[in-house]
Each structure stands twice: as C-alpha cells, then as structure tokens.
Amino acid sequence: MRTNAFGKCTARFVGAAIAIAAVAFLMTLGGGTANAGTSCNVENGHRVQKIVGKSACAATAGKGSKASAEDSSSGGTAISVADNGGNAHSRNLQPGSTALAGANTRGNAYSVTTGPSAQSVAQAKRGATAVAIGGWAGEAYASPKGTACIGGFAAAYESSTGKMCVRSGSFYYQN
C-alpha cells in the first residue's frame, strides 16, 4: 500500500473536481435491473420511508433542510437525514448494497453505491461537502474526521479537511 501526499490546496481542488464529476454522473445512472426501486424525497420538517419487496428507502429533513434517498436496484437500501439547513442525498444502484447520507448545519452529503455488496457513508457538517462512492464490494466513508476506502472499489472526499481516498483493486491513494 502506498500513500501519497499533495499540497492541501491541490488535494482540495482535485478532490472537489472528482467528487462533483462523479456524483453528477452517478446520480444520472439507472439501476441494474428493470424493476422499480424506491424513492424518498422530503424537505422542511418531513419524513418518509418506503419498503417495496427487498428495496427500501428513508428520508428525514429537519427545518430548512432537504433529503432524498433512492434505491434503483430493487434489492438494496438508501437512507438520508438532513437538519439545520443541510442537504443529504443517497442513491443505491445495486442489489445488496447500502448508501447512507447525513448532513447538518448547511452541510451537503452525497452517498452512492455502484456495485454489489457495497456500502457508502457520507457525513457533512458546517457547510462542508462529503462524497462517498462504494463500488464492487467496496466501502467508502467521508466525514469531518476524515475518509476511508476499503475493499474492491471505493472513493471518498470531505471538503472541510480536504481529505480524500481512492481504492481500486491494488491501487490505493489517500492524502
């Protein structure tokens, strides 16, 4: 395992660019099956949860917040919770995977799973942005305490610390 170090400013720029491009692309993808999954979208003090077969989503938004959670796989889970002006978005694209997003105090959290047996967790606070992408048997974690990328494929970025990581097979990068 090799760990490289960029300058803090460079890492933040690269991380932000990768995170924005990846989330924009992944949020537009459809699920892996033709069956309908579940979708939960709420804002400003509301909560919703849906379970359809093996697919589940839940979204909770406090005052001034937005939360969306979608399982497009018909066999996974997506959960988002936002409060105090936060925005949390989670999307699961493969069966057996889970995407979790939490945002507080104007934070923006994006959590996406793209492969089977994946898990992604994004937690954002105080106006920061957190992005976690879990791929084939990968686990991605992004929070104000840092990032972690485990397993087959994973990528994570957190803007307040500038921390990011990417894992794909034997390749591993973390600043």
C-alpha positions as CSV (number, residue, x, y, z in Angstrom):
1,M,0.0,0.0,0.0
2,R,1.4,3.4,-1.0
3,T,0.2,6.7,0.4
4,N,1.0,9.9,-1.4
5,A,0.7,13.5,-0.2
6,F,-0.2,16.5,-2.3
7,G,-0.4,20.1,-1.0
8,K,-3.6,20.8,0.9
9,C,-4.9,23.3,-1.7
10,T,-4.1,20.9,-4.6
11,A,-5.8,18.0,-2.8
12,R,-8.9,20.0,-2.2
13,F,-9.2,21.2,-5.8
14,V,-8.6,17.7,-7.2
15,G,-11.0,16.1,-4.7
16,A,-13.7,18.7,-5.3
17,A,-13.4,18.2,-9.1
18,I,-13.5,14.4,-8.9
19,A,-16.4,14.5,-6.4
20,I,-18.6,16.8,-8.4
21,A,-18.0,15.0,-11.6
22,A,-18.5,11.6,-10.1
23,V,-21.7,12.5,-8.2
24,A,-23.2,14.3,-11.2
25,F,-22.6,11.3,-13.4
26,L,-23.6,8.6,-10.9
27,M,-26.8,10.3,-9.9
28,T,-28.0,10.2,-13.5
29,L,-27.4,6.4,-13.9
30,G,-30.3,3.9,-13.8
31,G,-30.4,0.9,-11.6
32,G,-29.1,-2.6,-12.5
33,T,-32.5,-4.1,-13.1
34,A,-35.7,-3.3,-14.9
35,N,-37.8,-3.4,-11.7
36,A,-38.9,-0.3,-10.0
37,G,-37.0,0.5,-6.8
38,T,-38.0,3.0,-4.1
39,S,-37.6,6.8,-4.0
40,C,-38.0,9.0,-0.9
41,N,-37.8,12.8,-1.2
42,V,-38.6,15.3,1.6
43,E,-37.8,18.8,2.9
44,N,-38.5,21.2,5.7
45,G,-39.5,19.0,8.7
46,H,-40.9,15.9,6.9
47,R,-40.0,12.2,7.0
48,V,-40.9,9.3,4.6
49,Q,-39.9,5.7,4.4
50,K,-40.8,3.1,1.8
51,I,-40.3,-0.6,1.5
52,V,-41.2,-2.5,-1.7
53,G,-40.1,-6.1,-1.7
54,K,-36.4,-6.1,-0.9
55,S,-36.0,-2.4,-1.7
56,A,-36.0,0.3,1.0
57,C,-35.5,4.0,1.3
58,A,-35.9,6.5,4.1
59,A,-35.5,10.3,4.2
60,T,-35.8,12.7,7.1
61,A,-35.4,16.5,6.7
62,G,-35.4,19.0,9.6
63,K,-36.4,22.6,9.3
64,G,-34.9,24.3,6.2
65,S,-33.3,21.0,5.0
66,K,-33.7,18.6,2.1
67,A,-33.2,14.8,2.0
68,S,-33.5,12.4,-0.9
69,A,-32.9,8.6,-0.9
70,E,-33.3,6.3,-3.8
71,D,-32.8,2.6,-4.3
72,S,-32.8,1.8,-8.0
73,S,-31.7,-1.8,-7.6
74,S,-35.0,-3.3,-6.2
75,G,-32.8,-5.1,-3.6
76,G,-30.9,-2.5,-1.5
77,T,-31.2,0.4,0.8
78,A,-30.8,4.2,0.7
79,I,-31.1,6.4,3.8
80,S,-30.7,10.2,4.1
81,V,-31.1,12.5,7.1
82,A,-30.6,16.3,7.0
83,D,-31.1,19.0,9.6
84,N,-30.4,22.7,10.2
85,G,-30.2,23.7,6.5
86,G,-28.3,20.6,5.4
87,N,-28.8,18.6,2.2
88,A,-28.4,14.8,2.2
89,H,-28.7,12.6,-0.9
90,S,-28.2,8.9,-1.2
91,R,-28.5,6.5,-4.1
92,N,-28.1,2.8,-4.3
93,L,-27.7,1.2,-7.8
94,Q,-27.0,-2.4,-7.0
95,P,-28.7,-5.2,-5.0
96,G,-27.3,-6.0,-1.6
97,S,-25.7,-2.5,-1.2
98,T,-26.4,0.4,1.1
99,A,-26.0,4.2,0.7
100,L,-26.2,6.4,3.8
101,A,-26.0,10.2,3.8
102,G,-26.3,12.7,6.7
103,A,-25.9,16.5,6.6
104,N,-26.2,19.1,9.4
105,T,-25.7,22.9,9.6
106,R,-25.7,23.7,5.9
107,G,-23.6,20.6,5.0
108,N,-24.0,18.7,1.7
109,A,-23.7,14.9,1.8
110,Y,-23.7,12.6,-1.3
111,S,-23.6,8.9,-1.0
112,V,-23.7,6.5,-4.0
113,T,-23.2,2.7,-4.3
114,T,-22.5,1.5,-7.8
115,G,-21.5,-2.2,-7.3
116,P,-22.9,-5.2,-5.5
117,S,-22.1,-5.7,-1.8
118,A,-21.1,-2.1,-1.5
119,Q,-21.5,0.4,1.3
120,S,-21.1,4.2,1.3
121,V,-21.4,6.7,4.1
122,A,-21.2,10.4,3.8
123,Q,-21.5,12.8,6.7
124,A,-21.3,16.6,6.2
125,K,-21.3,19.4,8.8
126,R,-20.9,23.2,8.9
127,G,-21.2,24.0,5.2
128,A,-18.8,21.3,4.1
129,T,-19.4,18.7,1.3
130,A,-18.9,15.0,1.8
131,V,-19.0,12.5,-1.0
132,A,-18.7,8.7,-0.7
133,I,-18.9,6.2,-3.6
134,G,-18.8,2.5,-3.0
135,G,-18.2,0.2,-5.9
136,W,-17.8,-3.6,-6.3
137,A,-17.5,-4.9,-2.7
138,G,-16.2,-1.5,-1.7
139,E,-16.8,0.6,1.4
140,A,-16.4,4.4,1.3
141,Y,-16.6,6.7,4.3
142,A,-16.4,10.5,4.3
143,S,-16.8,12.6,7.4
144,P,-15.3,15.6,9.2
145,K,-13.0,13.1,10.9
146,G,-11.5,12.0,7.5
147,T,-12.0,9.4,4.8
148,A,-11.6,5.7,4.4
149,C,-11.7,3.5,1.3
150,I,-11.9,-0.3,1.8
151,G,-12.4,-3.3,-0.4
152,G,-12.7,-3.6,-4.2
153,F,-13.5,-0.1,-5.4
154,A,-14.2,3.0,-3.2
155,A,-13.8,6.7,-3.4
156,A,-14.4,9.4,-0.7
157,Y,-13.9,13.2,-0.3
158,E,-14.6,15.6,2.5
159,S,-14.1,19.4,1.8
160,S,-13.6,20.9,5.3
161,T,-10.5,18.7,5.8
162,G,-9.5,18.3,2.1
163,K,-9.2,14.6,2.8
164,M,-9.8,12.1,0.0
165,C,-9.1,8.5,-0.9
166,V,-9.5,6.2,-3.8
167,R,-9.1,2.4,-3.9
168,S,-9.4,0.2,-7.0
169,G,-8.0,-3.3,-6.6
170,S,-4.3,-3.0,-5.6
171,F,-4.3,0.8,-6.4
172,Y,-4.7,3.0,-3.3
173,Y,-4.4,6.7,-2.7
174,Q,-5.1,8.7,0.4
175,N,-3.9,12.1,1.4
